[in-house]
Amino acid sequence: MTASATDETRAGKPSRKVRVLIAKPGLDGHDRGAKVVARALRDAGMEVVYTGLRQSAEQIVAAAAQEDVDVVGLSILSGAHLPICRKVMELLREKGMEGVRVFVGGIIPTQDIPELKSMGVAEVFLPGSSTRDVIRLVESSVVPLDPH
């Protein structure tokens, strides 16, 4: 019996591919950073769904549920990060998806980071952050499946 790449268990890694949703909420139309992160995660062996531009919190959470993702990454450059993240976190809780980790990247004032983390955001990545740091966060967000 030959195992596929998604069934292989490596030391400390999940025995299935990690599923990540990358979303661009709000009216911001600049998605280069989101696409760079999506590609880096895909190149690291994860399944990545990119929602495209101008998504509402409701659309993002609906896509996360439909795609059964482990992690949601939000790219926000518009300055609306606090209300958007608050709504996404609230909708995830309402749908019983508390186990889905959320990270945010973009133009986020450092004084807003503690509030985002108090909402439940796992990490905030500012301009210049390494995609390796994003990959490490996502990998650490998913509990390895029990092979037994």
C-alpha positions as a Markdown table, in Angstrom:
| # | Residue | x | y | z |
|---|---|---|---|---|
| 1 | Met | 0.0 | 0.0 | 0.0 |
| 2 | Thr | 1.5 | 3.3 | -1.1 |
| 3 | Ala | 0.6 | 6.5 | 0.9 |
| 4 | Ser | -0.2 | 9.7 | -1.0 |
| 5 | Ala | 1.5 | 12.9 | 0.0 |
| 6 | Thr | -1.6 | 14.0 | 1.9 |
| 7 | Asp | -1.5 | 10.8 | 4.0 |
| 8 | Glu | 2.1 | 10.9 | 4.9 |
| 9 | Thr | 2.9 | 11.5 | 8.6 |
| 10 | Arg | 6.2 | 13.3 | 9.2 |
| 11 | Ala | 7.6 | 14.0 | 12.6 |
| 12 | Gly | 5.2 | 16.5 | 14.2 |
| 13 | Lys | 3.4 | 17.3 | 11.0 |
| 14 | Pro | -0.3 | 16.6 | 10.4 |
| 15 | Ser | -1.1 | 13.5 | 8.4 |
| 16 | Arg | -3.2 | 15.5 | 6.0 |
| 17 | Lys | -2.5 | 18.8 | 4.2 |
| 18 | Val | -3.2 | 21.9 | 6.2 |
| 19 | Arg | -6.1 | 23.9 | 4.6 |
| 20 | Val | -5.7 | 27.7 | 4.6 |
| 21 | Leu | -8.1 | 30.4 | 3.4 |
| 22 | Ile | -6.5 | 33.7 | 2.4 |
| 23 | Ala | -9.0 | 36.6 | 2.2 |
| 24 | Lys | -9.0 | 40.3 | 1.2 |
| 25 | Pro | -11.9 | 41.8 | 3.3 |
| 26 | Gly | -13.3 | 45.3 | 2.7 |
| 27 | Leu | -12.8 | 47.7 | 0.0 |
| 28 | Asp | -9.0 | 47.5 | -0.4 |
| 29 | Gly | -8.1 | 46.5 | -3.9 |
| 30 | His | -4.4 | 45.7 | -3.4 |
| 31 | Asp | -3.8 | 41.9 | -3.2 |
| 32 | Arg | -0.1 | 41.4 | -4.0 |
| 33 | Gly | 0.8 | 40.6 | -0.4 |
| 34 | Ala | -2.1 | 38.1 | -0.1 |
| 35 | Lys | -1.0 | 36.4 | -3.2 |
| 36 | Val | 2.6 | 36.2 | -2.1 |
| 37 | Val | 1.5 | 34.6 | 1.2 |
| 38 | Ala | -0.9 | 32.2 | -0.5 |
| 39 | Arg | 1.9 | 31.1 | -2.9 |
| 40 | Ala | 4.4 | 30.6 | 0.0 |
| 41 | Leu | 1.9 | 28.5 | 1.9 |
| 42 | Arg | 1.1 | 26.4 | -1.2 |
| 43 | Asp | 4.8 | 26.0 | -1.9 |
| 44 | Ala | 5.2 | 24.8 | 1.7 |
| 45 | Gly | 2.7 | 22.0 | 0.9 |
| 46 | Met | -0.5 | 23.4 | 2.2 |
| 47 | Glu | -3.9 | 23.6 | 0.4 |
| 48 | Val | -4.7 | 27.2 | -0.1 |
| 49 | Val | -8.0 | 28.9 | -1.1 |
| 50 | Tyr | -7.8 | 32.5 | -2.1 |
| 51 | Thr | -11.2 | 34.3 | -2.0 |
| 52 | Gly | -10.3 | 37.2 | -4.1 |
| 53 | Leu | -10.9 | 40.9 | -3.5 |
| 54 | Arg | -13.6 | 42.8 | -1.5 |
| 55 | Gln | -15.0 | 40.0 | 0.6 |
| 56 | Ser | -17.3 | 40.6 | 3.5 |
| 57 | Ala | -16.8 | 38.9 | 6.8 |
| 58 | Glu | -19.9 | 36.8 | 6.1 |
| 59 | Gln | -18.4 | 35.6 | 2.8 |
| 60 | Ile | -15.1 | 34.8 | 4.4 |
| 61 | Val | -16.5 | 32.7 | 7.2 |
| 62 | Ala | -18.9 | 31.0 | 4.8 |
| 63 | Ala | -16.0 | 30.1 | 2.6 |
| 64 | Ala | -13.9 | 28.9 | 5.6 |
| 65 | Ala | -16.8 | 26.6 | 6.6 |
| 66 | Gln | -17.4 | 25.3 | 3.1 |
| 67 | Glu | -13.7 | 24.6 | 2.5 |
| 68 | Asp | -13.2 | 23.1 | 6.0 |
| 69 | Val | -10.1 | 25.2 | 6.6 |
| 70 | Asp | -7.8 | 25.0 | 9.6 |
| 71 | Val | -6.5 | 28.6 | 9.3 |
| 72 | Val | -7.8 | 31.9 | 7.9 |
| 73 | Gly | -5.4 | 34.7 | 6.8 |
| 74 | Leu | -6.8 | 38.2 | 6.4 |
| 75 | Ser | -4.9 | 40.8 | 4.4 |
| 76 | Ile | -6.1 | 44.2 | 5.3 |
| 77 | Leu | -4.6 | 47.5 | 4.1 |
| 78 | Ser | -7.7 | 49.7 | 4.4 |
| 79 | Gly | -7.4 | 50.6 | 8.1 |
| 80 | Ala | -10.6 | 48.7 | 8.9 |
| 81 | His | -8.8 | 45.8 | 10.6 |
| 82 | Leu | -10.5 | 46.2 | 14.0 |
| 83 | Pro | -14.2 | 46.0 | 12.9 |
| 84 | Ile | -13.4 | 43.4 | 10.2 |
| 85 | Cys | -11.5 | 41.1 | 12.6 |
| 86 | Arg | -14.1 | 41.6 | 15.3 |
| 87 | Lys | -16.9 | 40.5 | 12.9 |
| 88 | Val | -14.9 | 37.5 | 11.5 |
| 89 | Met | -14.0 | 36.3 | 15.0 |
| 90 | Glu | -17.7 | 36.7 | 16.1 |
| 91 | Leu | -19.0 | 34.8 | 13.1 |
| 92 | Leu | -16.5 | 32.0 | 13.5 |
| 93 | Arg | -17.6 | 31.6 | 17.1 |
| 94 | Glu | -21.3 | 31.6 | 16.1 |
| 95 | Lys | -20.6 | 28.8 | 13.6 |
| 96 | Gly | -18.8 | 26.7 | 16.2 |
| 97 | Met | -15.5 | 27.2 | 14.4 |
| 98 | Glu | -13.4 | 28.4 | 17.4 |
| 99 | Gly | -10.7 | 25.9 | 16.4 |
| 100 | Val | -9.9 | 27.9 | 13.2 |
| 101 | Arg | -6.9 | 30.1 | 13.8 |
| 102 | Val | -6.9 | 33.5 | 12.3 |
| 103 | Phe | -3.9 | 35.7 | 11.3 |
| 104 | Val | -3.8 | 39.2 | 9.9 |
| 105 | Gly | -1.3 | 40.9 | 7.7 |
| 106 | Gly | -1.1 | 44.4 | 6.3 |
| 107 | Ile | -0.9 | 47.9 | 7.5 |
| 108 | Ile | -1.8 | 47.5 | 11.1 |
| 109 | Pro | -0.8 | 50.2 | 13.7 |
| 110 | Thr | 1.2 | 48.5 | 16.4 |
| 111 | Gln | -1.1 | 50.0 | 19.1 |
| 112 | Asp | -3.9 | 47.9 | 17.6 |
| 113 | Ile | -2.1 | 44.6 | 17.9 |
| 114 | Pro | -3.0 | 43.9 | 21.6 |
| 115 | Glu | -6.7 | 44.5 | 20.8 |
| 116 | Leu | -6.6 | 42.1 | 17.8 |
| 117 | Lys | -4.9 | 39.4 | 19.9 |
| 118 | Ser | -7.5 | 39.9 | 22.7 |
| 119 | Met | -10.2 | 39.2 | 20.0 |
| 120 | Gly | -8.5 | 35.9 | 19.3 |
| 121 | Val | -6.3 | 36.7 | 16.4 |
| 122 | Ala | -3.3 | 34.4 | 16.6 |
| 123 | Glu | -0.7 | 36.7 | 15.0 |
| 124 | Val | -0.3 | 40.0 | 13.2 |
| 125 | Phe | 2.2 | 40.3 | 10.3 |
| 126 | Leu | 3.3 | 43.8 | 9.4 |
| 127 | Pro | 4.9 | 44.8 | 6.1 |
| 128 | Gly | 8.4 | 43.2 | 5.8 |
| 129 | Ser | 7.4 | 40.1 | 7.8 |
| 130 | Ser | 8.9 | 36.9 | 6.5 |
| 131 | Thr | 6.8 | 34.3 | 4.7 |
| 132 | Arg | 8.7 | 31.8 | 6.8 |
| 133 | Asp | 7.2 | 33.2 | 9.9 |
| 134 | Val | 3.7 | 32.9 | 8.4 |
| 135 | Ile | 4.4 | 29.3 | 7.4 |
| 136 | Arg | 5.7 | 28.5 | 11.0 |
| 137 | Leu | 2.6 | 30.0 | 12.5 |
| 138 | Val | 0.2 | 28.1 | 10.2 |
| 139 | Glu | 2.1 | 24.8 | 10.8 |
| 140 | Ser | 2.0 | 25.3 | 14.6 |
| 141 | Ser | -1.7 | 26.1 | 14.4 |
| 142 | Val | -2.8 | 22.6 | 13.4 |
| 143 | Val | -2.7 | 19.8 | 15.8 |
| 144 | Pro | -1.3 | 16.6 | 14.3 |
| 145 | Leu | -3.9 | 14.0 | 13.7 |
| 146 | Asp | -3.6 | 10.8 | 15.8 |
| 147 | Pro | -2.4 | 8.0 | 13.5 |
| 148 | His | -4.2 | 5.4 | 15.6 |
